[in-house]
Amino acid sequence: MSKTKSIACKVCGMRAAANIEAVATTQPQFMGFIFYKNSPRYVGNQFQIPENFPVSIKRVGVFVNEIFEVVRDLAQKHKLDFIQLHGDEAPVYIKNLKASGVGFIKVFRVNAEFDFSTTKEFESLSDFFLFDTKGKQYGGNAIKFDWKLLQQYTGSVPFFLSGGISADDIHALTEFKHPQWYGVDVNSGVEVEPGLKDSLKVKNLIQLLTESNLNQ
């Protein structure tokens, strides 16, 4: 598949204002904020996105089996562009939230036994899918799944590739091809510690993604 632009980068697990501002200067296309309280990267009750946050970067709120009203209210409060769902949310849950006009990223946790036909019922409701490694946590497991499994995905929704990705994976990323591959989701692979990103690592990765002619 011929591409006219580079693979997008989504940096997830952000929470500290100064770190958000530093990473924003590297210009990822998306930035994710985790509102799941059991995550080591949970933003906390006092979280605020900095007022000078660039409008060019899409705001993504990450939730896991959260109460409908909580998601709706937080999406409005933080002016989220996308809601990312990591749990067992039913299609009707997304349909009801879509009335607010927010976009959706549906996450699927992949291992060798994953049935890709389960993605079909979410196709009409999702702007993007995100394929992550099935592990003990809902994301941020710092391990990769076998990307060859994604050849079983024949749907129409573009997807993010996730699971411990860092600049060290650029060669493997150049080898990966899929007609619906849209971007990479990075978290643990560019961290100093949970919730604190190394902006230089992010900058380096984005530069590599831009220069490597991925998915062509």
Residue pairs with C-beta under 8 A, 6 or more apart in sequence:
1 177
1 178
1 179
1 215
1 216
2 216
3 213
3 214
3 215
3 216
6 209
6 210
6 212
6 214
7 173
7 181
7 182
7 183
7 184
7 209
7 214
7 215
8 28
8 29
8 30
8 160
8 182
8 183
8 184
9 28
9 29
9 30
9 183
9 184
9 186
9 202
9 205
9 206
9 209
10 28
10 29
10 30
10 31
10 32
10 60
10 160
10 183
10 184
10 185
10 186
11 23
11 28
11 30
11 31
11 32
11 186
11 187
11 190
11 197
11 202
12 31
12 32
12 34
12 41
12 60
12 62
12 139
12 185
12 186
12 187
13 32
13 34
13 39
13 41
13 140
13 187
13 188
13 191
13 194
13 195
13 197
14 20
14 23
14 31
14 32
14 33
14 41
14 195
14 197
15 33
15 34
15 41
15 42
15 43
15 44
15 47
15 195
16 195
16 196
17 48
17 50
19 195
19 196
19 197
19 199
20 31
20 49
20 50
20 53
21 50
21 52
21 53
22 197
22 199
23 31
23 197
23 199
23 202
24 31
24 53
24 54
24 57
25 199
26 199
26 202
26 203
26 206
27 54
27 56
27 57
27 206
28 57
28 202
28 206
29 56
29 57
29 58
29 183
30 57
30 58
30 60
30 82
30 183
31 57
31 58
31 59
31 60
32 60
32 61
32 62
32 84
32 185
32 187
33 43
33 47
33 49
33 59
33 60
33 61
33 62
33 78
34 41
34 42
34 43
34 62
34 139
35 42
35 43
35 61
35 62
35 63
35 66
35 71
35 74
36 42
36 62
36 63
36 64
36 66
36 86
36 138
38 64
39 62
39 64
39 137
39 138
39 139
39 140
40 140
40 194
40 195
41 140
41 187
41 194
41 195
47 78
48 78
49 59
49 78
49 79
53 59
58 81
58 82
59 78
59 79
59 80
59 81
59 82
60 80
60 81
60 82
60 83
60 84
60 105
61 71
61 74
61 75
61 78
61 80
61 82
61 83
61 84
62 84
62 86
62 139
63 70
63 71
63 83
63 84
63 85
63 86
63 87
64 85
64 86
64 87
64 138
65 87
65 88
65 89
66 87
68 93
68 96
68 97
71 83
71 97
72 97
72 100
74 80
75 83
75 97
75 100
75 102
76 100
80 102
81 102
81 103
82 102
82 103
82 104
82 105
82 127
82 128
83 97
83 102
83 103
83 104
83 105
84 104
84 105
84 106
84 107
84 130
85 93
85 94
85 104
85 105
85 106
85 107
86 107
86 109
86 132
86 138
86 139
87 138
91 121
91 122
91 125
94 104
94 106
94 122
94 125
94 126
95 125
97 104
98 104
98 125
103 127
103 128
104 125
104 126
104 127
104 128
105 126
105 127
105 128
105 129
105 130
105 160
106 119
106 122
106 125
106 126
106 128
106 129
106 130
107 129
107 130
107 131
107 132
107 138
107 139
107 162
108 114
108 118
108 119
108 129
108 130
108 131
108 132
109 132
109 133
109 134
109 135
109 138
110 131
110 132
110 133
110 134
110 145
110 149
110 150
111 133
111 134
111 145
112 146
112 149
114 134
114 149
116 152
116 153
116 154
116 155
119 129
119 153
119 155
119 157
120 155
122 129
122 157
123 155
123 156
123 157
126 157
127 157
128 157
128 158
128 159
128 160
128 182
128 183
129 155
129 157
129 158
129 159
129 160
130 159
130 160
130 162
130 185
131 145
131 150
131 153
131 159
131 160
131 161
131 162
131 163
132 139
132 141
132 145
132 162
132 163
132 185
133 141
133 143
133 144
133 145
133 162
133 163
133 164
134 145
135 141
135 143
139 162
139 187
140 187
140 188
140 194
141 163
141 164
141 188
142 164
142 188
142 189
143 163
143 164
144 163
144 164
144 165
144 169
145 163
147 161
147 172
147 176
150 159
150 161
150 178
151 178
153 159
153 178
153 180
155 180
156 180
157 180
158 180
158 181
158 182
159 178
159 180
159 181
159 182
160 182
160 183
160 184
160 185
161 173
161 176
161 181
161 183
161 184
161 185
162 184
162 185
162 186
162 187
164 188
164 189
165 173
165 184
165 185
165 186
165 189
166 186
166 189
166 190
166 201
166 205
167 189
167 201
167 204
167 205
167 208
168 189
169 189
170 205
170 208
170 209
170 212
173 184
173 209
173 212
173 214
174 212
174 213
174 214
176 214
176 215
177 215
178 215
181 214
181 215
184 209
186 202
186 205
188 194
189 201
189 205
190 197
190 198
190 201
190 202
190 205
191 197
191 198
192 198
